[in-house]
Amino acid sequence: MTAITFRHPLDFGRSGRFARSAVLLVATLALLTAPGSSHAMDRAEAVKLSRKYLTSDDEEERHHLLRQLARYNGTFEPVLRELQTVRFEPVVSGYLPEEHFTVSDLLDKHPDDLLYFTIPKSYRPDRPTGLVIFMHGGGRSTSRYAPRYSLDFPENSDHKENSQLGDLFDSTGMIAVGPSSPDKRSYYRWCLRESDEYLADVICECKSRFHIDDDRVLLLGHSMGGFGAYHHVQRQPDRFAAVIVNAGSWWLAHWPVIRGTPLFIV
């Protein structure tokens, strides 16, 4: 099955530019539309012509379509919603290692970073699913392959001495993503200011691939990632439904800034 959801027009992602163009188109139509036109069209026709306009590279055709669309005298919000529709494709459940960013803007920013996914068997693209972001441990010398030790399933791993959490993530029914930590020049990779935007980019990438529930994005950090979890719960508490820390600590803290975001120390 396919799923339908709506994205904010300023979101980057698979359809980000299309969505922003749709907003501009609808704003233009709002100025051009003549109320009470004798040849008014219905919403379905307006959506159909709008899609043609947004995907056409022919300037003359676009001008002709815009003149046709000016006959639409209904409300614009339903048209905009349909134009911003994102349909998610079915995906195979299980472990998905060593993925690169697929959103072009994000791939340009993070060409060497890797993403490791665990997709639960219960995932369906027609309904929103929670997301767990796992920040791995390590230090300055830790490679970009570090998340593989945690996102895999125990029965599949060649590293039995490490903690494979695939079964645990699968049991939650939530999608898990383990990004490689940024900036190998520092020991404090998850605590750097640039990691704030990096996590936002990871979420954006996940939302371009999967039907993610915006209200159920959790952050889990272990060791170096635990330090990062304390950092992020104070830097951007409104981005996460809850933050979980394992084997982490902090240097400076002002806890009132977490604004009620649940913080679990395990």
matplotlib code that plots the C-alpha trace (Angstrom):
import matplotlib.pyplot as plt

x = [0.0, 1.0, 0.6, -0.2, 1.0, 1.6, 4.9, 5.5, 6.3, 9.7, 10.8, 13.8, 13.4, 12.4, 9.6, 10.9, 11.4, 8.2, 6.3, 7.8, 7.0, 3.4, 3.1, 4.3, 1.9, -1.1, -0.2, -0.1, -3.4, -4.9, -4.0, -5.1, -8.4, -11.5, -14.3, -17.5, -15.9, -18.5, -16.1, -15.1, -13.4, -13.6, -10.8, -9.7, -9.1, -7.3, -4.9, -4.4, -3.5, -1.3, 0.7, 1.3, 2.3, 4.8, 6.5, 6.6, 9.8, 8.0, 7.5, 4.7, 2.8, 3.2, 1.8, -1.2, -1.8, -1.7, -4.4, -6.5, -5.9, -7.1, -10.6, -10.5, -12.5, -12.6, -10.5, -6.8, -5.9, -7.2, -5.3, -2.1, -2.5, -2.9, 0.1, 2.2, 1.2, 4.1, 3.6, 5.8, 6.9, 6.9, 10.3, 11.7, 12.0, 15.2, 18.7, 19.8, 23.5, 25.9, 23.3, 24.2, 21.9, 19.6, 18.2, 20.5, 21.0, 21.9, 24.2, 26.1, 26.5, 27.3, 28.9, 31.0, 28.5, 26.7, 23.3, 22.3, 18.7, 16.6, 13.1, 10.6, 8.5, 5.3, 6.2, 3.6, 4.0, 0.3, 0.6, 3.0, 5.8, 8.0, 11.8, 14.7, 18.0, 20.9, 24.1, 27.0, 29.9, 33.6, 36.0, 38.0, 39.4, 36.0, 35.2, 32.0, 31.1, 30.6, 26.8, 26.9, 27.8, 24.5, 21.8, 22.3, 20.4, 22.4, 21.9, 23.3, 26.3, 30.0, 30.7, 29.0, 30.9, 29.1, 25.5, 23.3, 20.0, 18.1, 15.7, 15.1, 14.3, 12.1, 10.1, 9.3, 7.7, 9.8, 12.3, 15.8, 18.6, 22.2, 24.1, 27.9, 29.0, 30.3, 33.8, 36.5, 38.8, 37.2, 36.6, 33.3, 31.7, 28.1, 28.5, 29.6, 27.4, 27.4, 25.8, 22.6, 22.0, 23.3, 20.6, 18.0, 19.3, 19.1, 15.5, 14.8, 16.4, 14.3, 11.1, 11.9, 12.2, 9.6, 6.3, 7.6, 5.4, 6.7, 5.5, 7.5, 11.1, 13.3, 17.0, 19.2, 22.9, 25.5, 28.9, 30.1, 26.6, 25.3, 27.3, 25.7, 22.2, 22.8, 23.9, 20.9, 18.2, 19.3, 20.1, 17.0, 14.5, 11.5, 12.8, 12.5, 9.6, 12.1, 15.8, 17.5, 21.1, 23.3, 26.8, 27.0, 27.7, 27.8, 30.2, 27.7, 23.9, 20.9, 18.0, 15.1, 15.8, 14.6, 11.1, 9.4, 11.1, 11.3, 15.0, 15.8, 19.1, 19.7]
y = [0.0, 3.6, 6.3, 9.9, 12.7, 16.4, 18.2, 21.7, 23.8, 24.8, 21.3, 20.0, 16.5, 14.5, 16.9, 20.1, 22.2, 21.0, 21.9, 25.4, 25.9, 24.8, 27.5, 30.2, 28.9, 29.0, 32.5, 33.6, 32.1, 33.8, 37.1, 36.2, 34.4, 36.3, 35.4, 34.5, 33.5, 32.0, 29.1, 28.1, 24.7, 22.1, 21.3, 18.1, 19.9, 22.6, 20.1, 18.3, 21.5, 22.7, 19.5, 20.0, 23.6, 22.6, 19.9, 21.7, 23.2, 24.9, 28.5, 28.9, 25.9, 27.2, 30.5, 28.8, 26.6, 29.6, 31.4, 28.2, 28.0, 31.6, 30.3, 28.4, 30.3, 27.7, 27.7, 27.2, 25.3, 21.9, 22.3, 23.1, 20.1, 17.8, 19.3, 18.7, 15.1, 12.6, 8.9, 6.5, 3.3, -0.1, -1.1, -4.4, -4.8, -5.7, -4.3, -1.7, -0.8, 1.8, 4.0, 7.5, 10.5, 10.5, 14.0, 15.9, 18.9, 16.7, 14.5, 17.6, 18.5, 15.0, 13.1, 10.8, 10.2, 6.9, 5.9, 2.5, 1.6, -1.0, -1.3, -3.1, -5.9, -3.9, -0.9, 0.1, 3.1, 4.1, 5.0, 7.2, 5.4, 6.6, 7.2, 6.4, 8.2, 6.2, 8.2, 5.7, 5.9, 6.2, 9.1, 11.0, 7.8, 6.1, 5.3, 6.1, 2.4, 2.4, 2.2, -1.3, -2.7, -1.6, -1.5, -5.0, -8.1, -10.4, -13.5, -11.7, -10.1, -11.2, -9.1, -11.1, -9.2, -6.0, -5.0, -5.6, -3.8, -4.7, -7.1, -4.4, -1.7, -4.1, -4.9, -1.2, -1.0, 2.2, 2.8, 3.2, 5.1, 5.2, 8.0, 8.1, 11.0, 14.2, 15.8, 13.2, 16.0, 16.2, 13.9, 15.6, 14.9, 14.6, 17.8, 20.1, 22.9, 21.4, 18.2, 20.2, 20.8, 17.3, 15.6, 17.8, 16.7, 13.0, 13.5, 15.2, 12.3, 9.8, 11.7, 11.6, 7.8, 6.7, 7.8, 9.3, 10.5, 14.0, 13.6, 10.4, 11.2, 9.9, 10.4, 7.7, 8.2, 5.8, 6.8, 9.6, 9.6, 9.9, 13.1, 14.2, 13.3, 15.6, 18.3, 18.0, 17.8, 21.2, 22.7, 21.6, 20.0, 20.7, 18.5, 15.2, 13.5, 12.0, 11.7, 8.5, 8.5, 5.5, 5.8, 9.6, 12.7, 16.5, 19.4, 22.2, 22.0, 24.2, 21.7, 24.2, 24.7, 21.1, 22.5, 19.3, 16.9, 13.5, 12.6, 9.0, 7.9, 4.1]
z = [0.0, -0.4, 2.1, 1.8, 4.1, 3.9, 4.3, 5.4, 2.2, 3.6, 4.4, 2.3, 0.9, -2.0, -3.0, -1.2, -4.3, -5.9, -2.7, -2.5, -6.2, -5.5, -2.8, -5.2, -7.9, -5.5, -4.4, -8.0, -8.7, -5.7, -7.3, -10.9, -10.1, -11.1, -8.7, -10.4, -13.7, -16.0, -16.9, -13.3, -13.0, -10.2, -7.7, -9.4, -12.7, -10.9, -9.3, -12.6, -14.4, -11.5, -11.7, -15.4, -14.8, -12.0, -14.1, -17.5, -18.8, -21.7, -21.0, -23.5, -22.1, -18.6, -19.6, -21.3, -18.2, -15.9, -18.0, -17.7, -13.9, -13.5, -14.0, -10.8, -8.2, -5.3, -2.1, -2.6, 0.5, -0.7, -4.0, -2.2, 0.1, -2.9, -4.6, -1.6, -1.3, -0.6, -1.3, 0.4, -1.2, 0.6, 2.0, 3.1, 6.9, 8.6, 8.7, 6.1, 6.4, 5.0, 3.3, 2.1, 2.1, -0.9, -0.7, -3.0, -0.8, 2.1, 0.1, -0.9, 2.7, 4.0, 1.1, 3.4, 6.3, 6.5, 7.8, 9.3, 9.5, 11.3, 9.8, 12.0, 10.5, 11.5, 9.4, 6.9, 4.6, 5.0, 8.6, 10.6, 12.5, 15.3, 14.8, 17.1, 16.4, 17.9, 18.5, 18.8, 21.2, 20.5, 20.0, 17.5, 15.9, 15.6, 12.0, 10.1, 10.2, 14.0, 14.0, 12.4, 15.8, 17.3, 14.5, 13.3, 14.6, 17.0, 14.8, 11.8, 13.4, 13.2, 16.3, 19.1, 21.7, 20.8, 21.6, 18.6, 19.2, 16.1, 17.9, 20.6, 18.0, 16.0, 19.1, 19.6, 16.1, 15.5, 12.7, 14.1, 12.3, 13.4, 11.7, 11.7, 14.0, 12.4, 12.4, 13.0, 14.2, 17.6, 20.6, 21.2, 17.9, 19.1, 21.3, 18.5, 17.3, 13.8, 15.2, 15.9, 12.2, 11.3, 13.4, 11.8, 8.4, 9.5, 10.5, 7.1, 5.3, 7.2, 6.5, 2.8, 2.9, 5.5, 6.9, 10.1, 13.0, 13.8, 17.4, 18.0, 17.3, 20.1, 20.6, 22.2, 22.9, 24.3, 25.7, 23.4, 22.1, 25.7, 26.1, 22.9, 24.2, 27.2, 24.8, 22.4, 25.1, 26.2, 22.7, 20.9, 23.4, 21.2, 18.4, 20.4, 22.1, 24.6, 25.1, 26.5, 27.8, 28.4, 29.9, 29.2, 31.2, 30.9, 31.7, 32.0, 32.3, 32.9, 33.2, 33.0, 29.3, 28.5, 28.8, 29.9, 27.4, 29.1, 29.9, 30.8, 32.2, 31.9]

ax = plt.figure().add_subplot(projection="3d")
ax.plot(x, y, z, "-o")
ax.set_aspect("equal")
plt.show()
